[in-house]
Amino acid sequence: MAFLVGFIVFFLVIVLTLVLGGISRIGDKRVEREGRATEGQRPPSDREAHGY
């Protein structure tokens, strides 16, 4: 039983690593294509919005 649980956790870690890595790579390609947002294009952060 412990082997089965360990195998499932191991499998989930590998799958999540591949999925999240793919999402990150897609985001990197989008930034490379579109460029990063400038200060004027970015929405204000919480600190900037509240004036802290």
C-alpha positions in Angstrom: 0.0 0.0 0.0 2.8 2.4 0.9 4.5 1.7 -2.4 1.3 2.6 -4.3 0.9 5.9 -2.5 4.6 6.7 -3.0 4.3 5.8 -6.7 1.2 8.0 -7.1 3.0 11.0 -5.4 6.1 10.5 -7.5 4.0 10.4 -10.7 2.1 13.6 -9.7 5.4 15.4 -9.0 6.7 14.5 -12.4 3.4 15.5 -14.2 3.2 18.8 -12.3 6.8 19.6 -13.1 6.2 19.0 -16.8 2.9 20.9 -16.9 4.2 23.9 -14.9 7.4 24.0 -16.9 5.4 24.0 -20.1 3.3 26.9 -18.9 6.4 28.8 -17.9 8.0 28.2 -21.3 4.8 29.5 -23.0 4.9 32.6 -20.9 8.6 33.1 -21.7 7.9 32.9 -25.4 5.0 35.4 -25.1 7.2 37.9 -23.3 9.9 37.4 -25.9 7.4 38.1 -28.6 5.5 40.9 -27.1 8.0 42.5 -24.7 7.7 43.3 -21.1 5.2 45.8 -19.9 6.5 49.3 -19.3 5.7 51.2 -16.1 2.9 53.0 -17.8 1.3 49.7 -19.0 1.5 48.0 -15.7 -1.5 48.2 -13.3 -0.5 49.8 -10.0 0.6 47.4 -7.2 -1.3 47.4 -3.9 1.3 49.7 -2.4 1.1 52.2 -5.2 -2.7 52.0 -5.2 -3.0 52.8 -1.5 -0.2 55.3 -1.4 2.1 53.6 1.1 
